[in-house]
Amino acid sequence: MAQAFVSSRLQPGKVVVFVKPTCPYCRRAQELLGALPFRPGALEFVDITAAGDTGSIQDYLEKLTGARTVPRVFIGRDCIGGCSDLIEMNQSGELCKRLQQIGALQ
């Protein structure tokens, strides 16, 4: 179930962020990404607590990305890491470059 839950959301040309609503790092990632001019449908925040199987989802994210913490940020099917990785990519300009490459920005 966890693998299907995660895999079904990852798509080329889309940014998907797996979050927990109580996590301050997740909120920071949502703020940062929410301020960018995404094309409609190109950004999705997925609340893993709403699925009812949070532990299994985090276990699968760990298997897939090497970390079970959230947020887990995916550009297309590639995980770029968590909040600190996202902030670093944004500050270096790499984030916007990657988002433009996949056509996620307006």
Secondary structure, DSSP 4 states (H G I P E B T S, - for coil): -HHHHHHTT--TT-EEEEE-TT-HHHHHHHHHHHTS-BPTTSEEEEEGGGGS-HHHHHHHHHHHHS---S-EEEETTEEEESHHHHHHHHHHTHHHHHHHHTT-B-
